[in-house]
């Protein structure tokens, strides 16, 4: 599902216009982003946690040249799903035929 499809479904489910749903989604995403930019976590109980994590500098091997390269330290966004979300996904995928994932 892309952002446009998400907005369509949000509008339908919430009895909002598409314009209102787009604004709502943009505001929620802005709040999450602003919190992460200040180093805060966003915890949505049952759904998951958005956070930032520092990664140390490391050396890797370039697979094309086989030469070592240095990767700088950086901060990356992280999403950790909550127990309820994991449980619901596991339950839904168990009901699907083996080897089939939902799109």
N, C-alpha and C positions, 0 to 999 in steps of 0.2 A: 504494500500500500504506500503510495507516495503522499506528499503533503496535501495536494489537491483532493485526492480521494478521502483522506483523513478529514479534511474540512467538510466535505460533502456529508460524510457519515456523522460527524459531530453536529452539524446543523440539523440533520434529520432527527437524531436521537434527542437533541436538546430543544427542539422547536425554536431554533434560531434561524435567522437568515444566513446565507453563506457569508455575507459581509461581516455580520456579528460573530459568526463562528471563527472566521479568519482572524479577526481582531482579538478574540478570546485566546486562540491558540498562540498567536504572536506574543501576546502579553505574558502567557504562562512560560513560553520558551525564553522570553527576555528575562523574566524573574529567575529562572534556573541559571541562565547564562551569567547574569549579574552576580548571583550568589557564588558561582564557581570562580568568577574572576576575582572575587575578594577572598577566596580561599575557604568559603563556607560550604558545608554539605547541604544537600536538599534531601530530606528523608520523607518519603511518602509511604506510610505504614501499609504493609500488604502488597505494595507495588515494587518498591526498591529504593536505592540510594544513589544519588548522583554526587560525585566527589572529584577531587583532583589528586593525582599521585605524582610524586617526584620519582624520576628514574635516574639512576646513577650513570655516569659516563662509562662506556665499555668499549672493548675492541671486538670487532667482528671480522669475518672473512668475506670479501667481495666474491660472490659466486662466479662472476664472469672472468675476473682477472686472477682469482685465487690469492690476492694480496690482502694483508690486514689493513683495516681502516679503523679510525677512531670515531665513535659515535658520542656526541656531546651529551651532557646531562640535560634533561628536559622535564617539563611538567606536562602530564597528559590527563584528559578527562577520563572518568571511570564511571561505569554504571554497574551496580551490583543488584541483581533482582532479589526481591523479598521472598520469604517463604511461601506466602499465599500465591504469588505469581508463578513460582516454580511448581507448586503443587497443581495449580490449574493447567499449566502447560503439559506437565507430565500426564495428568489424567486425560487431557484431550488427545495427546499423541498416542497413548495406549489404546484408545478407542479406534484410532485410524489403522487401516491395514498395514502390515509389516513392510517397512521400507518406504512408506509414503509419508511425506510431510505436507502440512497444509500451507497454502500460499495466501 
